[in-house]
Amino acid sequence: MDLYVPIVVLGALAFAFAAGSVLMAAFTGPKRWNRAKLEAYECGIEPTPQPVGGGRFPIKYYLTAMLFIVFDIEIIFLYPWAVAFESMGIFALVEMALFIVTVLVAYAYIWRRGGLEWD
C-alpha cells in the first residue's frame, strides 16, 4: 500500500490546485455583467436560429469521435503490454493480436464510411 501513497498525494495536489484556481478566479475576477456578455458567442458572428431539436449533424462528426476513441484506447492498452511483454509469454501475444484485429475492424468501418476523407 505504501507504493500508492505518492500517486494519491499527486492526485490530491492536482485536484486541490484545479479547484483552488477555479475558486480564486470566481472570487477575484471582475463581475461586470451586461447584455453582450450574457449572449451566446460564435466567433464574432451573430448567432443564427437553430431548428427545434438542434438540427442534424453529419456522420463525420461521430466518425471522427469514434476514431479518436478507438486509437486512444489502443494506445492505453498497447503501452503497458509492451512494457510487460516478456513476463507474459505467448498468451499476451495472442491476446494482443485479437485486440489489434478488433481495432482494425473499427478502423475499416470508419474508412469505409468516409471518416478519413476531409472534404
Secondary structure per residue as TSV (DSSP state, phi and psi in degrees):
chain	resnum	aa	ss	phi	psi
A	1	M	-	360.0	-26.6
A	2	D	G	-65.2	-22.2
A	3	L	G	-70.0	-24.9
A	4	Y	G	-88.9	-10.2
A	5	V	H	-59.2	-47.1
A	6	P	H	-61.9	-34.7
A	7	I	H	-68.5	-42.7
A	8	V	H	-65.5	-41.4
A	9	V	H	-63.8	-43.3
A	10	L	H	-62.3	-42.2
A	11	G	H	-63.7	-40.9
A	12	A	H	-65.5	-40.9
A	13	L	H	-64.4	-42.0
A	14	A	H	-63.6	-43.7
A	15	F	H	-64.5	-43.3
A	16	A	H	-63.0	-40.8
A	17	F	H	-65.1	-44.5
A	18	A	H	-64.6	-47.7
A	19	A	H	-65.2	-41.2
A	20	G	H	-63.0	-39.4
A	21	S	H	-63.9	-43.0
A	22	V	H	-65.8	-44.0
A	23	L	H	-65.9	-42.8
A	24	M	H	-62.8	-39.6
A	25	A	H	-65.2	-37.9
A	26	A	H	-67.7	-35.8
A	27	F	H	-83.2	-35.7
A	28	T	H	-98.3	-15.2
A	29	G	S	-73.3	157.3
A	30	P	-	-68.7	147.4
A	31	K	-	-125.8	67.8
A	32	R	-	-109.9	88.3
A	33	W	-	-84.9	139.1
A	34	N	-	-144.8	176.8
A	35	R	H	-62.7	-38.9
A	36	A	H	-66.2	-36.7
A	37	K	H	-72.3	-25.9
A	38	L	H	-87.0	-8.7
A	39	E	S	-84.0	160.2
A	40	A	-	-67.8	142.8
A	41	Y	-	-116.2	124.5
A	42	E	B	-127.5	70.0
A	43	C	T	57.3	36.0
A	44	G	T	83.7	-0.8
A	45	I	B	-99.8	141.0
A	46	E	-	-60.8	134.2
A	47	P	-	-62.8	140.7
A	48	T	-	-96.0	146.6
A	49	P	-	-65.5	140.4
A	50	Q	-	-104.6	148.3
A	51	P	-	-67.4	157.5
A	52	V	T	-63.1	131.0
A	53	G	T	97.1	-4.4
A	54	G	-	91.0	-10.0
A	55	G	-	80.2	-177.7
A	56	R	-	-107.0	142.7
A	57	F	-	-106.0	143.6
A	58	P	-	-63.3	153.5
A	59	I	H	-63.9	-21.4
A	60	K	H	-62.1	-30.5
A	61	Y	H	-62.1	-45.2
A	62	Y	H	-72.3	-37.3
A	63	L	H	-66.2	-38.1
A	64	T	H	-64.7	-42.2
A	65	A	H	-62.9	-42.4
A	66	M	H	-62.5	-39.8
A	67	L	H	-63.0	-45.5
A	68	F	H	-62.5	-43.9
A	69	I	H	-63.8	-44.6
A	70	V	H	-60.2	-46.8
A	71	F	H	-77.0	-27.3
A	72	D	H	-66.0	-44.5
A	73	I	H	-65.0	-37.1
A	74	E	H	-61.6	-45.4
A	75	I	H	-66.1	-38.1
A	76	I	H	-59.9	-36.6
A	77	F	H	-88.0	-30.7
A	78	L	H	-72.8	-35.8
A	79	Y	H	-64.8	-52.1
A	80	P	H	-65.1	-32.5
A	81	W	H	-63.2	-42.5
A	82	A	H	-66.2	-33.7
A	83	V	H	-69.8	-39.5
A	84	A	T	-107.8	23.8
A	85	F	H	-63.5	-43.7
A	86	E	H	-62.5	-34.8
A	87	S	H	-79.9	-12.5
A	88	M	H	-97.7	-24.9
A	89	G	T	79.4	-156.6
A	90	I	H	-69.0	-29.2
A	91	F	H	-58.4	-43.8
A	92	A	H	-65.1	-36.0
A	93	L	H	-64.9	-43.6
A	94	V	H	-66.9	-44.0
A	95	E	H	-62.0	-40.8
A	96	M	H	-70.3	-34.2
A	97	A	H	-63.3	-42.2
A	98	L	H	-64.7	-39.0
A	99	F	H	-64.3	-43.6
A	100	I	H	-66.8	-35.7
A	101	V	H	-62.2	-41.9
A	102	T	H	-61.9	-42.0
A	103	V	H	-65.8	-39.0
A	104	L	H	-67.4	-30.4
A	105	V	H	-64.4	-43.5
A	106	A	H	-64.2	-40.7
A	107	Y	H	-63.0	-43.1
A	108	A	H	-64.0	-37.9
A	109	Y	H	-62.9	-45.5
A	110	I	H	-65.9	-39.6
A	111	W	H	-62.9	-44.8
A	112	R	H	-66.6	-34.0
A	113	R	T	-79.6	-4.6
A	114	G	T	87.5	20.0
A	115	G	T	-72.5	-14.8
A	116	L	T	-98.7	-1.5
A	117	E	-	-95.5	123.3
A	118	W	-	-106.2	99.0
A	119	D	-	-85.4	360.0
